[in-house]
Amino acid sequence: MSMKRRYVAANLTLDEAPSGATRRLVALLREMPALLEPGESVALLTNRSAPLPDLPADVQVHRVAIPARPTWRRALGERLRLGAALDELGADLVDLGTLPVPRGLRCPVVLTIHDVRDLDPTLRRHPAWLARRVLRSSLRRTHALVVPSSFTEHELRRATGGFLPPLRVVAGGVEPRFLAVRPARSVGRGYFLHVGHLEPRKNLLMLLSAYGAFLELSGEPYDRWPRLVLAGRDAGARAELAERAAMLELTGHVDFAGVVDDAGLPELYAGAHAVLLPSLHEGFGLPALEALAAGVPLAVADAGALPQLVAEHGMVLPAEDATAWTEALLWFAQTPDTPTAVAARKQHAAERVWTNAAAQLLEVWRATET
């Protein structure tokens, strides 16, 4: 006889522009219903007002009036309202993807920590003592911990001295539609591509410098060489990036594409000469995996989880070495790709699918005692 269990994923940031974390959650929930046993159900608790058309009908969506931003208002709203909302839904377990974990929740908590950038003294947005205090108090209220990479696991163990609840690495996955496209470099000028929020940790000021040097060294009129496309939400860095592009006389060669909807992403990747991800810190790196799935050449920084994810299927370059990135751009622009390299990238990405990730997460949920 099956035991009834109701799992609730709580995410209060789905109304924001797509991010790796929110796209990960939606992809996992999309796969869940087919994996559930009789008596099990899954629901999403969110503040999103618009419907989520990508979710199957078996995932019930419930709305709670907790603001996403600023962070302190979301944390206060969760402390005041999240517990009551979970009780009303009859939650046997809650899966959280943001810190802090509120006090007083009456069901077990599975916490996903995507990265530990706030503990990095060069990247943190909050005082170090506050970030560590929030992390440690949240871990004390957590029954099981999920991270997307062994890099994040290592960083957490180092930050906490090894004091962690039971932990499972559940890596991100790739959707079949990315694997279905074939690289299709544009005839003529084409473009290099970066996908991700425009924020300091993405290291895009360095990339602009490298790209400017690339154009100067190309020996051809600028309009003969690939432009640089920066696709993603402005998370506070666009004004500085635009100013730097103007200073380097790159206006007209750098496109700020903004948020590209999910439907358009596969073709955007497929048309690129190369995908460039010089980020200083990534807990996983979903755009890197999607670029590999599309089969396109890829360069990543030697930082965070990116080198581990890409392995030998992309260039791994020093994060702050603009000269190395300039040389990579020249190579990408001048060197034809090969069918063998395309197939190898796609095969590497195909080993990670969302169905497997969802099954691993469901194992964590089932193993967490109510």
C-alpha positions in Angstrom: 0.0 0.0 0.0 1.5 3.4 -1.1 2.0 6.1 1.5 0.7 9.5 0.6 3.3 12.2 0.4 2.9 15.8 -0.8 6.1 17.5 -1.9 6.0 21.3 -2.3 8.7 23.3 -4.2 8.7 26.9 -3.0 10.2 29.5 -5.3 9.5 33.2 -4.8 11.6 34.5 -7.8 9.8 33.0 -10.8 8.4 36.4 -11.8 11.9 37.7 -12.5 13.8 37.3 -15.8 14.9 33.7 -16.5 17.9 32.6 -14.6 19.8 29.3 -14.4 18.2 28.6 -11.0 14.6 29.2 -12.1 15.0 27.4 -15.4 16.5 24.5 -13.4 13.4 24.3 -11.1 10.9 24.5 -14.0 12.8 21.8 -15.9 12.9 19.5 -12.9 9.2 20.0 -12.1 8.3 19.3 -15.7 9.8 15.8 -15.4 8.5 15.0 -11.9 4.9 13.7 -12.6 6.1 10.8 -14.7 8.4 9.7 -11.9 5.9 9.8 -9.0 4.5 6.7 -7.4 0.8 6.3 -6.5 0.0 8.5 -3.5 2.8 11.0 -4.2 2.0 14.5 -5.5 4.1 17.7 -6.2 3.1 21.3 -6.1 4.7 24.6 -6.7 4.3 27.5 -4.3 5.2 30.8 -5.9 4.4 34.5 -6.0 4.2 34.5 -9.8 1.0 36.0 -11.1 1.3 34.8 -14.7 0.7 31.1 -15.5 3.6 28.7 -16.2 2.6 27.1 -19.5 5.6 24.7 -19.5 4.5 22.9 -16.4 2.3 19.8 -16.7 -1.2 19.9 -15.2 -0.2 17.4 -12.6 2.0 20.0 -10.9 -0.4 22.1 -9.0 0.6 25.8 -8.7 -0.4 27.9 -5.7 0.3 31.6 -5.2 1.4 33.3 -2.1 1.8 37.1 -1.7 5.5 37.3 -0.8 7.6 39.8 -2.8 10.7 38.5 -4.6 12.7 41.7 -4.1 14.4 43.2 -2.3 15.9 40.1 -0.6 15.1 41.3 3.0 11.4 41.7 2.1 11.3 38.2 0.6 13.0 36.8 3.7 10.5 38.7 6.0 7.6 37.5 3.9 8.7 33.9 4.0 9.2 34.1 7.8 5.7 35.5 8.3 3.7 33.6 5.6 5.5 30.5 4.2 4.8 28.2 7.1 1.1 28.9 7.0 1.0 28.4 3.2 2.7 25.0 3.6 0.4 23.9 6.3 -2.6 24.9 4.2 -1.2 22.8 1.3 -0.6 19.8 3.6 3.1 19.7 2.7 5.0 16.7 3.9 8.2 18.3 2.6 9.3 21.6 1.2 12.1 22.1 -1.4 13.6 25.6 -1.1 16.0 27.1 -3.6 16.8 30.4 -1.8 18.3 31.5 1.6 17.5 32.0 4.4 15.5 29.0 5.6 12.7 30.5 7.8 12.3 29.4 11.4 9.4 27.4 12.5 8.5 25.4 9.4 6.6 22.3 10.4 7.7 20.0 7.6 11.2 18.8 6.6 13.3 21.2 4.4 15.4 20.1 1.4 17.5 23.1 0.5 19.2 23.7 -2.8 22.3 25.9 -2.7 23.3 26.8 -6.3 26.6 28.6 -5.5 28.4 30.3 -2.6 29.3 33.6 -4.4 28.3 35.6 -1.3 31.2 34.1 0.6 33.8 35.2 -2.0 35.4 38.4 -0.7 35.8 39.6 -4.3 32.1 39.0 -5.3 30.0 39.2 -2.3 27.0 41.5 -2.3 26.6 41.5 1.5 29.0 41.6 4.5 30.9 38.3 4.9 29.7 37.9 8.5 26.1 38.2 7.4 26.4 35.7 4.6 28.0 33.2 6.9 25.5 33.7 9.6 22.6 33.2 7.2 24.2 30.1 5.7 24.9 28.5 9.1 21.5 29.2 10.6 19.8 27.9 7.5 21.8 24.7 7.5 20.7 24.0 11.0 17.1 24.1 9.8 17.8 21.9 6.8 17.1 18.2 6.7 18.9 17.5 3.3 21.0 19.6 1.1 21.2 19.6 -2.7 24.0 21.2 -4.8 24.5 21.3 -8.6 28.2 20.4 -8.6 31.1 19.0 -6.7 32.7 22.4 -6.8 29.8 23.9 -4.8 30.0 21.0 -2.4 33.7 21.6 -1.9 33.2 25.3 -1.3 30.4 24.7 1.2 32.5 22.2 3.2 35.4 24.6 3.3 33.1 27.5 4.4 31.4 25.5 7.2 34.3 23.3 8.3 32.4 20.3 7.1 29.2 20.9 9.1 26.5 20.0 6.6 23.3 18.1 6.6 23.1 15.0 4.3 24.2 16.2 0.9 23.5 15.1 -2.7 25.0 16.5 -5.9 22.2 16.8 -8.5 23.7 18.3 -11.6 21.7 20.4 -14.1 20.4 18.9 -17.4 19.8 19.7 -21.0 16.5 19.7 -22.9 16.2 17.7 -26.2 15.6 20.8 -28.2 19.1 22.0 -27.6 20.5 18.6 -28.8 18.3 18.8 -31.9 19.8 21.9 -33.4 23.0 21.8 -35.5 25.7 24.5 -35.5 24.9 27.0 -38.3 27.4 29.8 -38.3 26.1 32.9 -40.1 27.6 33.5 -43.5 29.9 36.6 -43.3 30.1 38.5 -40.0 28.2 36.3 -37.6 28.6 36.7 -33.8 30.3 35.6 -30.6 27.8 34.9 -27.8 27.5 35.3 -24.1 24.4 34.2 -22.3 23.8 35.2 -18.7 22.8 38.1 -16.5 24.8 41.3 -16.9 26.5 41.5 -13.6 30.1 41.9 -12.3 30.8 38.3 -11.6 30.3 37.4 -15.3 33.6 39.2 -16.0 32.3 41.0 -19.1 34.5 44.1 -18.8 37.5 41.8 -19.4 35.7 40.2 -22.3 35.0 43.6 -23.9 38.8 44.4 -23.6 39.6 41.1 -25.2 37.1 41.6 -28.0 38.4 45.1 -28.7 42.0 43.8 -29.1 40.6 41.0 -31.3 39.2 43.6 -33.7 42.4 45.6 -33.8 44.5 42.5 -34.5 42.2 41.0 -37.1 43.8 43.1 -39.9 40.4 43.5 -41.6 37.7 46.1 -41.5 35.6 45.6 -38.3 32.5 44.8 -40.2 34.2 41.7 -41.6 34.5 40.0 -38.2 32.0 38.6 -35.7 30.2 41.0 -33.5 29.7 40.3 -29.8 26.2 39.5 -28.5 25.5 39.8 -24.8 22.2 38.1 -24.1 20.7 38.4 -20.6 18.9 40.6 -18.1 20.6 43.7 -16.8 21.6 42.9 -13.2 23.4 46.1 -12.6 26.3 46.1 -15.0 24.8 47.2 -18.4 25.5 50.9 -18.0 29.2 50.3 -17.2 29.5 47.8 -20.0 28.0 50.2 -22.5 30.3 53.0 -21.3 33.4 50.7 -21.7 32.2 49.6 -25.1 32.0 53.3 -26.2 35.4 54.0 -24.7 36.9 51.2 -26.7 35.0 52.4 -29.8 33.0 49.1 -30.0 29.6 50.7 -30.2 27.9 49.1 -33.2 29.9 45.9 -32.7 28.5 44.9 -29.3 24.8 44.0 -29.2 22.9 44.1 -25.9 20.3 41.5 -26.8 18.4 41.6 -23.5 16.5 38.6 -22.3 16.0 35.9 -25.0 13.0 33.7 -24.4 13.5 30.0 -23.9 12.0 29.2 -27.4 14.7 31.3 -29.1 17.7 30.0 -27.2 18.6 26.9 -29.1 18.9 28.7 -32.5 20.8 31.6 -30.8 23.4 29.2 -29.6 23.5 27.3 -32.9 24.3 30.4 -34.9 27.3 31.5 -32.8 30.9 31.3 -33.9 31.6 30.4 -30.3 30.0 30.8 -26.8 32.1 32.8 -24.4 31.7 32.4 -20.6 34.5 34.2 -18.7 32.5 34.1 -15.4 34.5 34.3 -12.1 32.1 32.1 -10.2 29.4 29.6 -11.3 27.8 26.9 -9.2 27.0 24.9 -12.4 26.9 26.8 -15.7 23.7 25.9 -17.6 24.7 28.1 -20.7 27.9 26.1 -21.0 26.0 22.8 -21.1 23.4 24.2 -23.5 26.2 25.5 -25.8 27.8 22.0 -25.8 24.4 20.5 -26.6 24.0 22.8 -29.6 27.4 21.6 -30.7 29.1 25.0 -30.9 32.7 25.9 -29.8 33.0 27.1 -26.3 35.4 29.0 -24.1 35.1 29.2 -20.3 37.0 30.7 -17.4 39.2 28.5 -15.2 37.0 29.4 -12.3 34.0 27.9 -10.4 32.3 24.7 -11.8 32.8 25.5 -15.5 36.1 23.6 -16.1 34.6 20.5 -14.5 31.5 20.7 -16.6 33.1 21.4 -19.9 36.0 18.9 -19.4 38.0 18.6 -22.7 35.2 19.8 -24.9 35.9 23.5 -24.7 38.7 25.9 -24.1 39.5 26.7 -20.5 41.2 30.1 -20.2 42.6 32.2 -17.3 39.7 34.3 -16.1 41.6 37.6 -16.0 43.9 37.1 -18.9 42.5 39.3 -21.7 45.3 38.4 -24.0 44.4 34.7 -23.8 40.8 35.4 -24.6 41.8 37.6 -27.6 43.9 34.7 -29.0 40.9 32.4 -28.5 38.6 34.8 -30.4 41.1 34.9 -33.3 41.3 31.1 -33.3 37.5 30.7 -33.3 37.1 33.3 -36.1 39.7 31.8 -38.4 39.5 28.0 -37.7 36.8 25.8 -39.2 35.0 23.6 -36.8 34.8 19.8 -37.5 32.0 17.3 -37.5 33.9 15.2 -35.0 34.2 18.0 -32.5 30.5 18.9 -32.9 29.5 15.2 -32.3 31.8 15.0 -29.2 30.3 18.1 -27.7 26.8 16.9 -28.2 27.5 13.5 -26.8 29.1 15.0 -23.7 26.0 17.1 -23.1 23.6 14.3 -23.9 24.9 12.4 -20.9 23.1 14.9 -18.7 19.3 15.0 -19.1 16.7 16.5 -16.9 14.9 13.2 -16.4 17.9 11.8 -14.6 18.3 14.9 -12.5 14.6 14.8 -11.5 14.9 11.2 -10.5 17.9 12.0 -8.3 16.1 14.9 -6.6 13.0 12.7 -6.0 15.3 10.1 -4.3 16.4 12.9 -1.9 12.8 13.8 -1.2 11.8 10.2 -0.5 14.8 9.6 1.7 14.0 12.7 3.9 12.0 11.7 6.9 8.8 13.5 7.7 
